[in-house]
Amino acid sequence: MLHMEDLEMRTNFDFTPYRRTTVGFDRLFEMLESGLLGEAADGYPPFDIVKEEEDRYRITLALAGFRPDEVEITARQDQLVIAGRKAERQDDDTYVYRGIATRSFERRFQLADFVEVRGADFENGLLSIHLQQVFPEEMKPRKIVINSHASAQGGGAPQLTSNRAA
């Protein structure tokens, strides 16, 4: 027999394992842990954040029951907003149990500096949003050649080489 206790969603989640491998999302985890996400605090829709490469991330949201035209993604300077609105329809079915969510939602992510949204895919009820951290050229590390005293006597001017990280 199924009891209501079995249907309750657990909301405690430990973000510690994710902190070890994320760069650029420190503020995101602080907001999640302190409950500042407001309407998304109920955990819907569930999501994953995956670090694909050193500067590339993917946020995947589970949106079973939604179509791509019912989801809107808005990227602002430091915030990503994903909103879903189900189209109104007449449903003649009589449900014994309805577990697939049909409610509207809005999920906000605070992005780190220089994180850009590169695109999104919707497949098999999963929305994947691709992000990349892109630093301006002037902020990338550069290699500075150190001249020795002997080379300075030869009239050589100090040199600066641009060996930017990819």
MDAnalysis code that builds the backbone (N, CA, C; Angstrom):
import MDAnalysis as mda
import numpy as np

u = mda.Universe.empty(498, n_residues=166, atom_resindex=np.repeat(np.arange(166), 3), trajectory=True)
u.add_TopologyAttr("name", ["N", "CA", "C"] * 166)
u.add_TopologyAttr("resid", np.arange(1, 167))
u.add_TopologyAttr("resname", ["MET", "LEU", "HIS", "MET", "GLU", "ASP", "LEU", "GLU", "MET", "ARG", "THR", "ASN", "PHE", "ASP", "PHE", "THR", "PRO", "TYR", "ARG", "ARG", "THR", "THR", "VAL", "GLY", "PHE", "ASP", "ARG", "LEU", "PHE", "GLU", "MET", "LEU", "GLU", "SER", "GLY", "LEU", "LEU", "GLY", "GLU", "ALA", "ALA", "ASP", "GLY", "TYR", "PRO", "PRO", "PHE", "ASP", "ILE", "VAL", "LYS", "GLU", "GLU", "GLU", "ASP", "ARG", "TYR", "ARG", "ILE", "THR", "LEU", "ALA", "LEU", "ALA", "GLY", "PHE", "ARG", "PRO", "ASP", "GLU", "VAL", "GLU", "ILE", "THR", "ALA", "ARG", "GLN", "ASP", "GLN", "LEU", "VAL", "ILE", "ALA", "GLY", "ARG", "LYS", "ALA", "GLU", "ARG", "GLN", "ASP", "ASP", "ASP", "THR", "TYR", "VAL", "TYR", "ARG", "GLY", "ILE", "ALA", "THR", "ARG", "SER", "PHE", "GLU", "ARG", "ARG", "PHE", "GLN", "LEU", "ALA", "ASP", "PHE", "VAL", "GLU", "VAL", "ARG", "GLY", "ALA", "ASP", "PHE", "GLU", "ASN", "GLY", "LEU", "LEU", "SER", "ILE", "HIS", "LEU", "GLN", "GLN", "VAL", "PHE", "PRO", "GLU", "GLU", "MET", "LYS", "PRO", "ARG", "LYS", "ILE", "VAL", "ILE", "ASN", "SER", "HIS", "ALA", "SER", "ALA", "GLN", "GLY", "GLY", "GLY", "ALA", "PRO", "GLN", "LEU", "THR", "SER", "ASN", "ARG", "ALA", "ALA"])
u.atoms.positions = np.array([
    [0.845, -1.177, 0.000],
    [0.000, 0.000, 0.000],
    [0.891, 1.240, 0.000],
    [0.470, 2.269, -0.706],
    [1.204, 3.515, -0.836],
    [0.709, 4.503, 0.207],
    [1.619, 5.069, 0.959],
    [1.282, 6.051, 1.987],
    [1.723, 7.430, 1.536],
    [1.079, 8.463, 2.042],
    [1.425, 9.837, 1.682],
    [2.865, 10.164, 2.053],
    [3.388, 9.544, 3.114],
    [4.775, 9.793, 3.506],
    [5.735, 9.373, 2.387],
    [5.347, 8.353, 1.623],
    [6.187, 7.885, 0.523],
    [6.225, 8.884, -0.627],
    [5.218, 9.752, -0.717],
    [5.122, 10.699, -1.820],
    [5.761, 12.040, -1.512],
    [6.132, 12.275, -0.258],
    [6.709, 13.561, 0.111],
    [8.088, 13.725, -0.508],
    [8.344, 14.939, -0.992],
    [9.639, 15.238, -1.607],
    [10.626, 15.644, -0.520],
    [11.791, 15.099, -0.576],
    [12.837, 15.488, 0.363],
    [13.550, 16.704, -0.209],
    [13.754, 17.720, 0.640],
    [14.341, 18.968, 0.153],
    [15.740, 19.212, 0.685],
    [16.230, 18.370, 1.576],
    [17.593, 18.556, 2.074],
    [18.567, 18.046, 1.032],
    [19.517, 18.886, 0.687],
    [20.495, 18.512, -0.329],
    [21.834, 19.083, 0.073],
    [22.860, 18.267, 0.017],
    [24.199, 18.693, 0.402],
    [24.969, 19.116, -0.845],
    [25.345, 20.401, -0.923],
    [26.056, 20.931, -2.078],
    [27.573, 20.781, -1.960],
    [28.063, 20.236, -0.869],
    [29.498, 20.143, -0.640],
    [30.248, 19.439, -1.765],
    [29.769, 18.303, -2.285],
    [30.532, 17.646, -3.355],
    [30.678, 18.513, -4.603],
    [29.713, 19.367, -4.868],
    [29.768, 20.200, -6.069],
    [30.744, 21.354, -5.916],
    [30.980, 21.810, -4.705],
    [31.870, 22.946, -4.489],
    [33.303, 22.634, -4.919],
    [33.696, 21.370, -4.844],
    [35.068, 21.007, -5.163],
    [35.386, 21.177, -6.644],
    [34.410, 21.071, -7.502],
    [34.684, 21.050, -8.936],
    [34.070, 22.206, -9.703],
    [33.547, 23.197, -9.035],
    [32.924, 24.286, -9.773],
    [33.763, 25.541, -9.700],
    [33.875, 26.199, -10.827],
    [34.543, 27.487, -10.920],
    [33.543, 28.413, -11.570],
    [33.284, 29.524, -10.942],
    [32.374, 30.470, -11.546],
    [30.962, 30.388, -11.021],
    [30.641, 29.384, -10.222],
    [29.294, 29.256, -9.706],
    [29.250, 29.364, -8.185],
    [30.277, 29.931, -7.583],
    [30.318, 30.026, -6.129],
    [29.106, 30.770, -5.586],
    [28.749, 31.879, -6.219],
    [27.596, 32.653, -5.750],
    [26.306, 31.875, -5.928],
    [26.220, 31.050, -6.961],
    [25.028, 30.248, -7.182],
    [24.786, 29.323, -6.001],
    [25.826, 28.618, -5.554],
    [25.659, 27.692, -4.455],
    [25.354, 28.418, -3.146],
    [25.949, 29.579, -2.943],
    [25.630, 30.352, -1.743],
    [24.159, 30.729, -1.726],
    [23.622, 31.131, -2.868],
    [22.215, 31.502, -2.946],
    [21.314, 30.294, -2.720],
    [21.687, 29.160, -3.301],
    [20.875, 27.965, -3.116],
    [20.823, 27.562, -1.650],
    [21.973, 27.583, -1.005],
    [22.029, 27.150, 0.381],
    [21.330, 28.114, 1.324],
    [21.332, 29.392, 1.003],
    [20.701, 30.356, 1.899],
    [19.229, 30.553, 1.577],
    [18.723, 29.873, 0.553],
    [17.303, 29.948, 0.249],
    [16.866, 31.226, -0.425],
    [17.763, 31.919, -1.098],
    [17.406, 33.180, -1.731],
    [16.810, 33.010, -3.117],
    [16.537, 31.791, -3.534],
    [15.971, 31.603, -4.857],
    [14.456, 31.798, -4.878],
    [13.868, 32.099, -3.759],
    [12.454, 32.447, -3.714],
    [11.550, 31.334, -4.184],
    [10.861, 31.580, -5.315],
    [9.866, 30.633, -5.794],
    [10.456, 29.294, -6.193],
    [11.740, 29.210, -6.434],
    [12.360, 27.943, -6.813],
    [12.791, 27.139, -5.591],
    [12.528, 27.632, -4.395],
    [12.980, 26.960, -3.184],
    [12.308, 25.607, -2.988],
    [11.192, 25.339, -3.680],
    [10.524, 24.054, -3.528],
    [11.214, 22.941, -4.320],
    [12.245, 23.280, -5.080],
    [13.003, 22.271, -5.797],
    [12.450, 21.910, -7.163],
    [11.488, 22.666, -7.662],
    [10.907, 22.367, -8.968],
    [11.235, 23.458, -9.957],
    [11.644, 23.113, -11.116],
    [11.988, 21.766, -11.584],
    [13.386, 21.368, -11.127],
    [13.620, 20.067, -10.991],
    [14.957, 19.625, -10.580],
    [15.979, 19.916, -11.675],
    [17.231, 20.100, -11.260],
    [18.272, 20.432, -12.233],
    [19.611, 19.854, -11.815],
    [20.511, 19.762, -12.788],
    [21.906, 19.376, -12.575],
    [22.787, 20.474, -13.152],
    [23.953, 20.671, -12.555],
    [24.971, 21.548, -13.122],
    [26.206, 20.683, -13.344],
    [26.669, 20.630, -14.586],
    [27.794, 19.779, -14.961],
    [28.926, 20.653, -15.482],
    [30.130, 20.393, -15.001],
    [31.315, 21.064, -15.529],
    [31.856, 20.170, -16.637],
    [31.727, 20.626, -17.888],
    [32.143, 19.821, -19.031],
    [33.622, 19.977, -19.340],
    [34.126, 21.194, -19.225],
    [35.538, 21.505, -19.423],
    [35.903, 22.580, -18.412],
    [37.139, 23.032, -18.451],
    [37.607, 24.029, -17.485],
    [36.749, 25.289, -17.493],
    [36.262, 25.688, -18.668],
    [35.494, 26.930, -18.767],
    [34.092, 26.723, -19.338],
    [33.635, 25.476, -19.435],
    [32.316, 25.179, -20.005],
    [31.464, 24.421, -18.994],
    [30.198, 24.841, -18.899],
    [29.249, 24.244, -17.970],
    [27.956, 23.923, -18.707],
    [27.167, 23.033, -18.127],
    [25.848, 22.721, -18.658],
    [24.868, 22.634, -17.497],
    [23.769, 23.363, -17.606],
    [22.673, 23.248, -16.648],
    [21.584, 22.446, -17.346],
    [21.146, 21.354, -16.724],
    [20.092, 20.525, -17.295],
    [18.913, 20.513, -16.340],
    [17.739, 20.877, -16.854],
    [16.507, 20.878, -16.077],
    [15.597, 19.766, -16.576],
    [14.973, 19.040, -15.648],
    [14.024, 17.986, -15.996],
    [12.649, 18.624, -16.165],
    [12.158, 18.654, -17.403],
    [10.895, 19.328, -17.713],
    [9.913, 18.371, -18.381],
    [9.692, 17.228, -17.754],
    [8.743, 16.259, -18.300],
    [7.372, 16.909, -18.430],
    [6.738, 16.688, -19.565],
    [5.405, 17.231, -19.795],
    [5.399, 18.594, -20.465],
    [6.551, 19.240, -20.581],
    [6.636, 20.547, -21.248],
    [7.144, 20.357, -22.671],
    [6.685, 21.247, -23.551],
    [7.198, 21.312, -24.915],
    [8.144, 22.507, -24.998],
    [9.070, 22.506, -25.963],
    [10.003, 23.637, -26.085],
    [9.308, 24.988, -26.225],
    [8.151, 25.037, -26.887],
    [7.458, 26.313, -27.062],
    [6.764, 26.801, -25.790],
    [6.779, 25.995, -24.736],
    [6.196, 26.393, -23.454],
    [7.267, 26.844, -22.458],
    [8.514, 26.894, -22.913],
    [9.638, 27.271, -22.046],
    [10.326, 28.494, -22.638],
    [10.679, 29.432, -21.761],
    [11.377, 30.645, -22.189],
    [12.653, 30.797, -21.378],
    [13.756, 31.094, -22.068],
    [15.051, 31.306, -21.422],
    [15.450, 32.752, -21.654],
    [15.765, 33.457, -20.571],
    [16.203, 34.846, -20.665],
    [17.546, 34.980, -19.963],
    [18.527, 35.526, -20.676],
    [19.856, 35.754, -20.104],
    [20.051, 37.250, -19.944],
    [20.343, 37.656, -18.721],
    [20.691, 39.041, -18.437],
    [22.168, 39.068, -18.094],
    [22.664, 40.210, -17.698],
    [24.096, 40.371, -17.444],
    [24.636, 39.315, -16.482],
    [23.994, 39.116, -15.355],
    [24.511, 38.171, -14.364],
    [23.442, 37.195, -13.884],
    [22.389, 37.028, -14.672],
    [21.299, 36.165, -14.244],
    [20.705, 35.410, -15.435],
    [20.369, 34.155, -15.184],
    [19.715, 33.310, -16.170],
    [18.349, 32.948, -15.608],
    [17.296, 33.188, -16.382],
    [15.932, 32.914, -15.936],
    [15.304, 31.923, -16.905],
    [14.795, 30.815, -16.364],
    [14.083, 29.826, -17.159],
    [12.659, 29.782, -16.628],
    [11.689, 30.006, -17.510],
    [10.281, 30.014, -17.110],
    [9.506, 29.053, -17.994],
    [8.571, 28.350, -17.399],
    [7.717, 27.427, -18.142],
    [6.264, 27.699, -17.831],
    [5.454, 27.750, -18.875],
    [4.015, 27.983, -18.738],
    [3.302, 26.957, -19.612],
    [2.499, 26.106, -18.987],
    [1.737, 25.115, -19.734],
    [0.570, 25.797, -20.433],
    [0.354, 25.408, -21.674],
    [-0.795, 25.922, -22.417],
    [-2.072, 25.362, -21.793],
    [-3.085, 26.210, -21.680],
    [-4.370, 25.769, -21.127],
    [-5.015, 24.783, -22.099],
    [-5.487, 23.675, -21.561],
    [-6.184, 22.716, -22.414],
    [-7.234, 21.993, -21.590],
    [-8.255, 21.577, -22.257],
    [-9.325, 20.825, -21.612],
    [-8.885, 19.377, -21.496],
    [-8.889, 18.845, -20.283],
    [-8.452, 17.473, -20.049],
    [-9.644, 16.660, -19.570],
    [-10.068, 15.710, -20.385],
    [-11.230, 14.887, -20.043],
    [-10.854, 13.632, -19.270],
    [-9.561, 13.421, -19.050],
    [-9.126, 12.226, -18.329],
    [-9.425, 12.349, -16.843],
    [-9.689, 11.204, -16.205],
    [-9.871, 11.143, -14.761],
    [-8.622, 10.489, -14.182],
    [-7.847, 11.271, -13.445],
    [-6.580, 10.781, -12.911],
    [-6.788, 10.136, -11.549],
    [-6.194, 8.981, -11.357],
    [-6.136, 8.348, -10.048],
    [-4.993, 8.986, -9.267],
    [-3.894, 9.228, -9.947],
    [-2.746, 9.927, -9.370],
    [-2.092, 10.707, -10.492],
    [-1.765, 11.956, -10.240],
    [-1.117, 12.787, -11.258],
    [0.242, 13.211, -10.723],
    [1.290, 12.581, -11.220],
    [2.635, 12.853, -10.739],
    [3.466, 13.706, -11.675],
    [3.038, 13.853, -12.926],
    [3.768, 14.686, -13.873],
    [3.288, 16.113, -13.691],
    [4.210, 16.974, -13.324],
    [3.859, 18.360, -13.009],
    [3.375, 19.099, -14.251],
    [2.353, 19.904, -14.060],
    [1.839, 20.742, -15.144],
    [1.785, 22.200, -14.714],
    [2.348, 22.493, -13.570],
    [2.301, 23.863, -13.061],
    [3.366, 24.726, -13.725],
    [3.116, 26.005, -13.713],
    [4.095, 26.958, -14.228],
    [5.264, 27.048, -13.256],
    [6.413, 27.470, -13.764],
    [7.583, 27.609, -12.906],
    [8.456, 28.738, -13.415],
    [9.314, 29.191, -12.528],
    [10.382, 30.117, -12.890],
    [11.586, 29.776, -12.036],
    [12.695, 29.488, -12.686],
    [13.931, 29.122, -11.986],
    [14.990, 30.150, -12.375],
    [15.647, 30.732, -11.371],
    [16.675, 31.758, -11.603],
    [18.033, 31.240, -11.156],
    [19.042, 31.545, -11.963],
    [20.418, 31.202, -11.637],
    [21.241, 32.480, -11.670],
    [21.975, 32.727, -10.605],
    [22.897, 33.860, -10.551],
    [24.196, 33.405, -11.201],
    [24.599, 34.068, -12.274],
    [25.801, 33.668, -13.000],
    [27.023, 34.420, -12.492],
    [28.150, 33.776, -12.549],
    [29.414, 34.410, -12.173],
    [29.807, 35.409, -13.257],
    [30.776, 36.244, -12.945],
    [31.265, 37.214, -13.917],
    [31.794, 36.505, -15.156],
    [31.516, 37.077, -16.300],
    [32.020, 36.629, -17.601],
    [31.486, 35.269, -18.039],
    [30.359, 34.822, -17.479],
    [29.728, 33.585, -17.934],
    [28.672, 33.955, -18.971],
    [28.773, 33.332, -20.149],
    [27.857, 33.615, -21.250],
    [27.050, 32.371, -21.595],
    [25.791, 32.573, -21.972],
    [24.950, 31.479, -22.439],
    [25.268, 31.252, -23.911],
    [25.657, 30.029, -24.255],
    [26.067, 29.703, -25.621],
    [24.967, 29.014, -26.428],
    [23.936, 28.498, -25.769],
    [22.858, 27.836, -26.499],
    [22.065, 26.931, -25.587],
    [21.005, 26.331, -26.152],
    [20.150, 25.438, -25.377],
    [19.587, 24.351, -26.286],
    [19.375, 23.173, -25.704],
    [18.785, 22.031, -26.409],
    [17.657, 21.475, -25.554],
    [16.628, 20.953, -26.203],
    [15.514, 20.319, -25.500],
    [15.301, 18.949, -26.127],
    [15.544, 17.902, -25.332],
    [15.413, 16.549, -25.853],
    [14.954, 15.610, -24.749],
    [13.950, 14.804, -25.057],
    [13.424, 13.798, -24.126],
    [13.041, 14.387, -22.775],
    [12.454, 15.572, -22.768],
    [12.012, 16.193, -21.526],
    [13.114, 16.853, -20.721],
    [14.323, 16.932, -21.272],
    [15.445, 17.571, -20.586],
    [15.878, 18.819, -21.345],
    [15.914, 19.942, -20.643],
    [16.399, 21.193, -21.212],
    [17.847, 21.367, -20.779],
    [18.758, 21.452, -21.742],
    [20.178, 21.655, -21.446],
    [20.585, 23.036, -21.921],
    [21.168, 23.812, -21.018],
    [21.628, 25.157, -21.330],
    [23.146, 25.142, -21.226],
    [23.804, 25.563, -22.297],
    [25.259, 25.507, -22.376],
    [25.844, 26.875, -22.035],
    [26.790, 26.878, -21.097],
    [27.418, 28.108, -20.616],
    [28.924, 28.033, -20.815],
    [29.521, 29.198, -20.984],
    [30.979, 29.261, -21.087],
    [31.466, 30.503, -20.363],
    [32.539, 30.343, -19.622],
    [33.164, 31.471, -18.942],
    [34.217, 32.040, -19.885],
    [34.001, 33.286, -20.327],
    [34.872, 33.929, -21.312],
    [35.457, 35.182, -20.683],
    [36.757, 35.154, -20.425],
    [37.418, 36.311, -19.828],
    [37.875, 37.262, -20.930],
    [37.768, 38.574, -20.706],
    [38.291, 39.536, -21.678],
    [39.805, 39.361, -21.817],
    [40.328, 39.701, -22.989],
    [41.760, 39.533, -23.265],
    [42.637, 40.203, -22.203],
    [42.244, 41.399, -21.765],
    [43.083, 42.120, -20.799],
    [43.120, 41.447, -19.425],
    [42.216, 40.497, -19.172],
    [42.202, 39.802, -17.886],
    [42.891, 38.443, -17.943],
    [43.235, 37.992, -19.140],
    [43.889, 36.691, -19.269],
    [45.347, 36.804, -18.849],
    [45.915, 35.734, -18.317],
    [47.320, 35.774, -17.906],
    [48.233, 35.989, -19.107],
    [49.312, 36.673, -18.878],
    [50.296, 36.889, -19.938],
    [51.682, 36.629, -19.377],
    [52.560, 36.193, -20.240],
    [53.914, 35.846, -19.832],
    [54.814, 37.058, -20.039],
    [55.587, 37.372, -19.032],
    [56.512, 38.501, -19.096],
    [57.926, 37.939, -19.099],
    [58.691, 38.324, -20.116],
    [60.069, 37.853, -20.251],
    [60.939, 38.625, -19.267],
    [61.759, 37.900, -18.537],
    [62.667, 38.516, -17.574],
    [64.026, 38.664, -18.237],
    [64.490, 39.887, -18.340],
    [65.804, 40.152, -18.928],
    [66.875, 40.031, -17.856],
    [68.000, 39.459, -18.242],
    [69.117, 39.390, -17.306],
    [69.934, 40.665, -17.439],
    [70.811, 40.909, -16.482],
    [71.653, 42.110, -16.495],
    [72.533, 42.126, -17.737],
    [72.996, 40.963, -18.154],
    [73.871, 40.867, -19.330],
    [73.120, 41.261, -20.600],
    [71.881, 40.856, -20.735],
    [71.139, 41.198, -21.952],
    [70.738, 42.662, -21.951],
    [70.594, 43.273, -20.782],
    [70.244, 44.691, -20.705],
    [71.419, 45.550, -21.153],
    [72.681, 45.096, -20.925],
    [73.854, 45.861, -21.356],
    [73.997, 45.839, -22.868],
    [73.434, 44.850, -23.510],
    [73.514, 44.748, -24.956],
    [72.544, 45.679, -25.655],
    [71.892, 46.533, -24.919],
    [70.993, 47.506, -25.518],
    [69.604, 46.955, -25.788],
    [69.341, 45.762, -25.316],
    [68.017, 45.185, -25.561],
    [66.955, 45.849, -24.703],
    [65.873, 46.190, -25.301],
    [64.752, 46.796, -24.574],
    [63.970, 45.706, -23.860],
    [63.335, 46.040, -22.763],
    [62.496, 45.048, -22.079],
    [61.431, 44.516, -23.036],
    [61.139, 43.247, -22.893],
    [60.168, 42.627, -23.792],
    [58.966, 42.129, -23.014],
    [57.841, 42.213, -23.688],
    [56.598, 41.677, -23.140],
    [55.994, 40.805, -24.221],
    [55.789, 39.556, -23.898],
    [55.182, 38.672, -24.893],
    [53.766, 38.361, -24.457],
    [52.926, 38.234, -25.426],
    [51.534, 37.892, -25.150],
    [51.369, 36.401, -25.348],
    [51.346, 35.687, -24.253],
    [51.157, 34.249, -24.294],
    [49.865, 33.955, -23.558],
    [48.784, 34.288, -24.157],
    [47.468, 34.210, -23.528],
    [47.001, 32.767, -23.408],
    [46.291, 32.519, -22.320],
    [45.715, 31.197, -22.122],
    [44.516, 31.031, -23.047],
    [44.311, 29.840, -23.508],
    [43.190, 29.594, -24.429],
    [41.899, 29.488, -23.691],
])
